[in-house]
């Protein structure tokens, strides 16, 4: 079981942005930018760690779910773009990074990560979550 599976099940706390029956979106605890969010599928065991091994319909649904979350992030941060990254090397569970982008270098994963208080993380999550429209 991966750390993301434990987050989805509520065994590990997270700063939830959005959720439906297929996906869970939550703030990255080591964000590149305020609002940096991870989108993960709710997968049965064993978890899949490579996005292009997902069933086509699930992959398509994940992109649409991510788009709705990205729209909320863009509105919250007033960034010109929300960047998308699929790396998947650090946690063996498919996930999409959504990162507010003000300049291209904002997406450099070797940049120092932000250090935000739990209160600030909770506030960011709540404010983005209020803007997500899943229907």
N, C-alpha and C positions, 0 to 999 in steps of 0.2 A: 504494500500500500504506500502510495507517495504522499508527500506533505500536502499536495493539492487535494488528494482524495480526503485526507483528514480535515482540511479546511472546508471542503464541500459538505462533509458530514457534521461539521460543527465541533469536531474534536479539538481543533486548533482555532483560536479566534482570528477574525479577519475584519477588514473594513469593507463591507459589502457595498457594491455599487448597484448591481442588478442580478436577477436570477429568474430562470424559468425552468421547465422540466428537463431541458437539455444542457443548459450552460450556467456558469457562475462567473460573475465579474467582480473583482475586488482590487483594492489599491495594492500596488507593489510596496513592500515594506522597506525596500532600498531604492527609492524612486530616482530617476534621472531628472524629473520635473514634477512639480505639484500636479497631481491628477494622473500620474503614470499608473495605468491599470492593466491587470492581467485578465484575460478571458480564457476559461478552461471548460472543456466539455465534461459532463458528468458521465464518466465511462464505467462500464462494468469491469470487473477484474478479468484479465490483467489489463492495466492501463496501457494505452498506446502512447508512444513518445515521439512519433514522426507524423506530422500533420498530413502529409500526402499518402499515408496509409489509411486515413479515415475514409469511410464510405462517402461517396460523392454527395449524397443528400445531406449527411451530417456536416460535411465540410461547407457546403453552400449555406446551410442554416447558421453555422458558426460565423461565417463572414457577415451575414445579414444581422445577427445579434451584435457582433462587434461594431458594425456600422452604427447601430442605434446608440450604443454606449459611446462611441467616438463622437457622435453628434452632441451628446450631453457634455462630454469633456471639452469640446470646442466651445460650446456656449459658456461653460463655467470659466474657462481660462482665457477666453477671447484670443486664442492662438489662431494663426492663419491656417494651420494644418494640424492634423493628428497623424503622427507617423505610425506605421505598422511594422513590427518585426516578429519574425518567427525564428527563434534560435533553437530552443529546446534541448540544449546540452546540459544545463545546470540541474534541471529537474526532469526525470523521465516520465513526463506526462504532457501531452500536447497542450500548448498554450500560446496565446497571441499577446504581445506587448502593444499597448496603445499609449503613445507618448506625445503629450502636447509639444508642438514644434514651433519655435519662434525663429530658429535658424538651424541649418542642417547639422551643425555640430552638437545640437541638443540631443541627437540620437546616438551619440558615441557612447557605447557601453563601458568604455574605459574612463569616462569622465567621473569625477568624484560624485558619489551619491548624496542626495539631500539627507539631512538629519532633521526630521520633523517630530514634534512631540505627539504622544498618543491623542491628546486633545485636538491638535491641528489635523491629524490624520482623520479622526472621527468627523470633524467639521467638514473637511474636504469631501469625504465619502458621502456625507448626508447631502451636501449641496449639489454634488454631481447626481446622486441617486434621485433627487427631486426633479431633475431635468430629463431623466431617461423615460422614453415612451416605448414600451415593448410591443404594443398592439399595432 
